[in-house]
Amino acid sequence: PASFAQYRIWPENQRDANSDQSYLMTHNMPFFYRLYAEDILSVKQLRHALQLIVTKHESLHTSLIYDFNKKILMQRVLTQQDINNDMFTITQSTYETDEQLNAIIENEKYNPQLFNLAQGLVFRCHLVYYKQISSNDLLSAKDVIIFNFHHFVFDYQSMKVFHHDLNQAYTTGQLLYDDNTLLRYIDYAVIEQQMSMTGASMFWLDAFHDCKLDQSLPLPFDRYRLANEHRTIHTTSISFDFGQDLSHHFLIYASSNNISLEHLTFAIYFIFLFKLTNGQTDLCVAMNINNNRYRDELKSIIGLFENIIPLRCQLDPHWSFHQLLEHVREITTSSMKYSYFPLQRILNQHPHISKHAFQDTSLEFISCIKNNANMIGDSQVVPVHFLFNINEDEISSISDFPLSLYHDSNMSQLSCRINASLDLFNRQTVEKISQRFHFILHELSASIVDNQIQNDEN
């Protein structure tokens, strides 16, 4: 069977297959790299290394097909004989201008035809040479390496496993593992189905007692969507860094109060929502769990380990910031304890509700290391973020108002991205919302610093 995570995004895949481009939700996950300075890579060695990785990680040659007779989504590990071809593709092309490179990047990001779930073609490598394809089979600094995965078999944390194995396979020409003890993603999907869910079921049922799950938060919308109106997935996006001082203040506060940075930023987010909704005290949002590897043995598997869970904050306007922080820590910790419980089962606990409005507003915290170089053999590959000619109003999302908080642990910097559906918000409104969040951050930072000074004086 498919995993719960795959089941969750399958309806999106089916809807997209029958939709025009304005409703298309891409499932492509491309990663773009360039070599550092004078470093080079052998294409022959790279090809062999990728073949070893695909052989080891069976999720990278797994098909997903919906069995209409059994009414079940099935995944099946395919062999080379099943595919009658290579289990992944390596494409080569050239570019000379930014416009040409941008067209290639856009295609890798948004073209659903690059993959075929039914045939198990879920991973590809695209080598983009500057001006001409190398005659000596070597990649150099101006060339771009693209690893692209279908989201059904891959999440962002899988990239750590991929990089580790790629370096080992490229350097040594082999990838050592015990096939008898290696836990496969398809094994995990079976184990997941057999897990006892009684405790989790009781927790989620209790957590949303008396919660009005069908009522959207009263955000400052410019317009409303009719009940029978299709939602497009076009959003406008605004990103900003907290800046060195703000980041420093919040990092120091979290450290000195033994609070996780995630809980601190979530508490700030709920203050922001409280003000944005003109004093709403029962705030229920969707929390994106991007790395749901809740057991150590899952950390070395390439696969999809994501979930969405509701996060309900019932705040008291008279609380101090510290009291709110304790409440947020409690609800987040207890919710994460049962984050393995599939979203669909949470929704099924409330069959009388046709629209689960909490999913319209979402939150995620991502700890990352930006521009972190990875070694492949003796060469450094650096992630590249292409920004030229990207239309900010073409970023897709399944939530109407998702907010992402990022912690760059390498630079000790915090940043934020606010997306908002263009169905409901004008760009100018989102800019004002962003400015308001920035103002709240500065207010809280000043308050935290003042309290710290008073504590030091006492």
C-alpha positions in Angstrom: 0.0 0.0 0.0 0.9 3.7 -0.3 1.9 5.5 2.9 -0.4 7.9 4.7 1.7 10.9 3.4 1.3 9.7 -0.2 -2.5 9.2 0.3 -2.7 12.8 1.6 -1.4 14.4 -1.6 -2.9 11.9 -4.0 -6.2 13.8 -4.5 -4.1 16.9 -5.5 -2.3 14.8 -8.1 -5.6 13.5 -9.5 -7.2 17.0 -9.5 -4.1 18.4 -11.3 -4.3 15.7 -13.9 -7.7 16.9 -14.9 -7.2 20.6 -14.5 -5.9 23.5 -16.6 -2.7 25.3 -15.7 -4.4 27.8 -13.4 -5.2 25.0 -11.0 -2.0 23.0 -11.4 -0.1 22.1 -8.2 3.4 21.0 -9.1 4.9 17.9 -7.5 8.4 18.4 -9.0 11.2 18.9 -6.4 14.3 20.1 -8.3 17.6 21.0 -6.6 20.0 23.2 -8.5 23.8 23.1 -8.0 27.0 24.5 -9.4 30.6 23.4 -8.8 32.8 25.6 -6.7 35.5 27.7 -8.5 38.0 25.3 -10.3 36.4 22.1 -9.2 35.3 19.5 -11.8 33.1 16.4 -11.8 33.3 13.3 -14.0 29.9 12.7 -15.7 30.8 9.0 -16.0 31.4 8.7 -12.2 28.3 10.7 -11.5 26.1 8.5 -13.6 27.5 5.4 -11.9 27.0 6.9 -8.5 23.4 7.8 -9.3 22.8 4.3 -10.5 24.0 2.9 -7.2 21.8 5.3 -5.2 18.7 4.4 -7.2 19.4 0.7 -6.8 19.8 1.1 -3.0 16.8 3.4 -2.5 13.9 1.5 -4.0 11.6 4.4 -3.5 13.4 6.0 -6.5 12.1 3.3 -8.8 8.6 2.8 -7.3 5.4 3.1 -9.2 2.1 4.4 -7.7 -1.2 3.3 -9.2 -4.7 3.6 -7.9 -6.5 0.2 -7.9 -10.1 1.1 -8.7 -11.3 -2.5 -7.9 -9.8 -2.6 -4.4 -10.1 1.2 -4.0 -6.6 1.5 -2.7 -3.5 3.4 -3.7 -0.7 0.9 -4.4 3.0 1.4 -4.6 5.2 -1.3 -6.3 9.0 -1.5 -6.5 9.9 -1.9 -10.1 12.9 -3.8 -11.4 15.0 -2.9 -14.5 13.1 -5.6 -16.4 9.7 -4.0 -15.4 10.9 -0.6 -16.8 12.7 -2.0 -19.8 15.1 0.9 -19.6 17.2 2.8 -17.1 15.5 3.4 -13.8 16.2 7.1 -14.0 17.0 9.6 -16.8 20.0 11.8 -17.3 19.3 14.7 -19.7 22.0 17.0 -21.2 21.5 20.4 -22.6 23.2 23.8 -23.1 22.6 27.4 -22.3 24.3 30.7 -23.1 22.0 33.4 -21.7 20.1 33.8 -18.4 16.8 33.6 -20.4 17.7 30.2 -21.8 18.8 28.9 -18.3 15.6 30.3 -16.8 13.5 28.4 -19.3 15.2 25.2 -18.4 14.7 25.9 -14.7 11.0 26.7 -15.1 10.5 23.5 -17.1 12.2 21.4 -14.3 10.0 23.1 -11.7 6.6 23.0 -13.3 6.5 20.4 -16.1 4.5 17.4 -14.8 5.5 15.4 -18.0 9.0 15.0 -16.7 7.8 12.1 -14.4 5.6 9.1 -14.8 4.3 7.7 -11.5 2.7 4.6 -13.1 6.0 3.7 -14.7 8.1 4.4 -11.6 10.0 7.2 -13.3 10.3 9.5 -10.3 13.9 10.7 -10.4 15.9 12.5 -13.1 19.2 14.3 -13.4 19.7 17.2 -15.8 23.2 18.4 -16.7 23.1 21.9 -18.2 26.4 22.9 -19.8 27.5 26.5 -20.4 27.7 27.0 -24.2 28.6 23.4 -25.2 28.4 19.9 -23.9 31.8 18.9 -22.6 33.8 16.7 -24.9 35.9 15.3 -22.1 32.9 14.2 -20.0 33.6 16.8 -17.2 31.4 19.3 -15.5 32.9 22.6 -14.4 31.9 25.8 -12.5 29.5 27.4 -15.0 27.6 24.3 -15.6 24.4 23.6 -13.7 23.5 20.2 -12.1 19.8 19.5 -11.5 18.6 16.6 -9.4 14.8 16.4 -9.7 12.4 14.2 -7.7 8.7 13.5 -7.7 7.3 14.7 -4.4 5.5 11.4 -3.9 8.8 9.6 -3.1 10.9 12.4 -1.7 10.9 15.2 0.9 13.5 17.9 1.8 15.1 15.8 4.5 15.7 13.0 2.0 18.2 15.3 0.4 20.6 14.7 3.3 20.5 11.0 2.7 20.9 11.5 -1.0 24.0 13.8 -0.6 25.6 11.4 1.9 25.2 8.4 -0.5 26.1 10.4 -3.6 29.5 11.4 -2.0 30.2 7.8 -0.9 29.2 6.3 -4.2 31.1 8.8 -6.3 34.2 8.6 -4.2 34.4 4.8 -3.8 32.5 3.6 -6.8 30.3 1.5 -4.4 27.5 1.9 -1.9 27.7 -0.7 0.9 24.6 -1.8 2.7 22.9 -5.0 4.0 19.9 -5.7 1.8 18.5 -7.9 4.6 18.5 -5.3 7.3 17.9 -2.1 5.2 14.5 -0.7 6.0 12.7 0.3 2.8 10.1 3.0 2.4 7.6 0.4 1.2 8.2 -1.5 4.5 7.6 1.7 6.5 4.2 2.1 4.6 3.2 -1.4 5.7 4.3 -0.9 9.3 2.5 2.4 9.5 -0.8 0.7 8.5 -0.3 -1.7 11.4 0.5 0.8 14.1 -1.9 1.3 17.0 -3.6 4.7 16.6 -5.9 4.5 19.6 -4.0 7.0 21.8 -3.5 9.4 19.0 -7.2 9.2 17.9 -8.3 10.1 21.5 -5.8 13.0 21.7 -7.0 14.6 18.5 -10.7 14.1 19.3 -10.2 15.8 22.7 -8.0 18.6 21.3 -10.7 19.9 19.1 -13.7 19.5 21.4 -15.9 22.6 20.8 -13.6 24.0 18.2 -15.3 25.6 15.2 -13.2 23.9 12.6 -15.5 25.0 9.7 -15.1 28.7 10.5 -12.3 30.6 8.7 -10.2 33.1 10.7 -11.4 36.7 10.0 -8.2 37.8 8.1 -8.2 41.1 6.3 -9.5 39.7 3.0 -10.0 41.9 -0.1 -12.6 39.5 -1.4 -14.2 36.1 -0.6 -14.5 32.9 -2.5 -17.9 31.5 -3.2 -18.7 28.0 -1.8 -18.8 26.5 -5.3 -15.9 28.5 -6.7 -12.7 26.8 -7.7 -9.6 27.9 -5.9 -6.6 28.6 -8.0 -3.2 28.0 -6.5 -1.6 31.4 -7.4 -0.3 33.3 -4.5 1.7 36.4 -4.0 4.8 36.0 -1.8 6.7 38.4 0.4 9.9 37.4 2.2 12.1 39.3 4.6 15.0 38.7 7.0 14.6 39.5 10.6 17.9 41.2 10.5 21.0 40.7 12.7 19.7 42.5 15.8 16.2 41.0 15.8 17.6 37.5 15.1 20.2 37.9 17.9 17.6 39.1 20.4 15.3 36.2 19.8 18.0 33.6 19.7 19.5 34.9 23.0 16.0 34.9 24.6 15.3 31.3 23.5 18.6 30.1 24.7 18.5 31.9 28.1 14.9 30.8 28.8 15.5 27.2 27.6 12.8 27.6 24.9 13.1 26.1 21.5 13.3 28.6 18.7 10.3 26.9 17.0 8.1 27.5 20.1 9.3 31.1 20.4 8.5 31.9 16.8 5.1 30.1 17.0 4.2 32.2 20.1 5.1 35.4 18.1 3.0 34.1 15.2 -0.1 33.6 17.4 0.3 37.2 18.8 0.4 38.3 15.1 -2.7 36.3 14.3 -4.5 37.6 17.4 -3.9 41.2 16.3 -4.6 40.4 12.6 -8.0 38.9 13.4 -9.0 41.8 15.7 -8.8 39.8 18.9 -9.7 36.2 18.0 -8.6 34.1 21.0 -9.4 30.6 19.6 -6.9 30.2 16.8 -6.6 27.0 14.9 -4.2 26.7 12.0 -2.6 23.9 10.0 1.0 23.1 10.9 3.1 21.6 8.1 5.4 18.8 9.4 8.1 18.6 6.8 10.2 16.0 8.6 7.9 13.4 10.2 10.7 10.9 10.8 9.7 10.3 14.4 12.0 7.2 14.8 15.8 7.0 14.3 15.6 4.2 11.8 13.5 6.4 9.4 16.3 9.0 9.1 18.3 7.0 6.6 15.4 6.4 4.2 14.6 8.4 1.1 10.8 8.9 1.0 7.9 11.1 1.8 7.6 11.7 5.6 5.2 14.7 5.8 2.0 15.4 7.5 -0.3 18.3 8.2 -1.8 18.6 11.7 -4.0 21.2 13.3 -2.5 23.4 15.9 -5.0 25.1 18.2 -4.0 28.0 20.5 -6.6 29.2 23.0 -5.0 32.3 24.3 -5.9 34.7 27.1 -5.4 38.3 26.1 -4.3 39.0 29.7 -1.5 36.6 29.6 2.1 37.7 29.8 4.4 36.8 26.9 6.0 34.1 29.1 2.5 32.5 29.8 1.7 32.4 26.2 5.1 30.9 25.4 4.4 28.1 28.0 1.0 27.5 26.5 2.4 27.3 22.9 5.2 25.0 24.1 2.6 22.7 25.7 0.3 22.5 22.7 3.1 22.1 20.1 4.9 19.4 22.1 1.7 17.4 22.7 0.6 17.8 19.1 4.0 16.7 17.8 3.8 13.6 20.0 0.9 12.4 17.8 2.0 13.9 14.5 2.1 10.4 13.0 -1.7 10.4 13.0 -2.8 11.0 9.4 -4.6 14.2 8.6 -7.3 12.4 6.8 -8.2 10.5 10.0 -8.3 13.7 12.0 -10.7 15.1 9.4 -12.8 11.9 9.5 -13.4 12.5 13.2 -15.6 15.4 12.2 -17.8 14.0 9.4 -20.4 16.7 9.8 -18.0 19.4 8.7 -17.7 19.8 4.9 -15.0 22.5 4.9 -12.1 22.2 7.4 -11.3 25.9 7.4 -8.2 25.6 9.6 -6.3 24.4 6.6 -6.7 27.8 4.9 -4.1 29.3 7.3 -0.9 27.4 7.7 2.4 27.6 9.6 5.8 25.9 9.3 9.2 26.3 10.9 12.2 25.2 8.9 15.7 25.0 10.3 18.2 25.0 7.4 21.7 25.9 6.4 21.5 28.3 3.4 24.1 27.9 0.6 25.7 25.0 2.4 28.2 23.3 0.1 28.2 19.6 -0.2 31.2 17.4 -1.2 31.0 15.0 -4.1 34.4 13.3 -4.1 37.0 16.1 -3.9 34.7 18.7 -5.4 32.3 21.1 -3.7 28.8 21.6 -5.1 26.9 24.7 -4.0 23.1 25.1 -4.1 22.0 27.8 -6.4 18.8 29.9 -6.0 17.9 31.4 -9.4 15.9 34.6 -8.9 16.0 36.2 -12.3 12.6 36.6 -14.1 10.7 34.6 -11.5 7.2 35.9 -11.2 6.4 36.2 -7.5 2.7 35.9 -8.2 3.1 32.5 -9.7 4.2 30.6 -6.6 1.8 27.8 -5.8 0.4 26.8 -2.5 -2.5 24.7 -1.2 -3.2 27.1 1.7 -4.7 30.6 1.4 -2.4 32.2 3.9 0.7 30.1 4.6 3.5 31.6 6.7 7.0 30.0 6.8 9.6 30.8 9.4 13.2 29.9 8.7 16.2 29.6 10.9 19.6 29.5 9.1 21.6 27.8 11.8 24.9 28.5 10.0 24.4 32.3 9.9 22.2 32.4 13.1 19.6 34.3 11.1 15.8 34.2 11.1 13.7 35.0 8.1 10.0 34.8 7.1 8.0 34.3 4.0 4.3 35.1 3.8 2.2 33.7 0.9 -1.3 34.8 0.3 -3.8 33.5 -2.2 -4.5 36.0 -5.0 -8.1 34.7 -5.0 -8.6 36.5 -1.7 -5.8 39.1 -1.2 -4.4 42.0 -3.2 -0.6 42.3 -3.3 -0.8 45.7 -1.5 -2.8 44.1 1.4 -0.1 41.4 1.8 2.6 44.0 1.9 0.7 45.8 4.7 0.3 42.5 6.6 4.0 41.9 6.2 4.8 45.3 7.5 2.5 44.7 10.5 4.3 41.5 11.3 7.6 43.2 11.1 6.4 45.9 13.5 5.2 43.3 16.0 8.6 41.6 15.8 10.3 44.9 16.7 7.8 45.6 19.5 8.4 42.2 21.0 12.1 42.4 20.7 12.2 45.8 22.5 9.9 44.3 25.2 12.2 41.3 25.6 15.3 43.5 25.8 13.6 45.8 28.4 12.6 42.8 30.6 16.1 41.4 30.3 17.6 44.7 31.5 15.2 44.9 34.4 16.1 41.3 35.4 19.8 42.1 35.2 19.3 45.2 37.4 17.3 43.2 40.0 
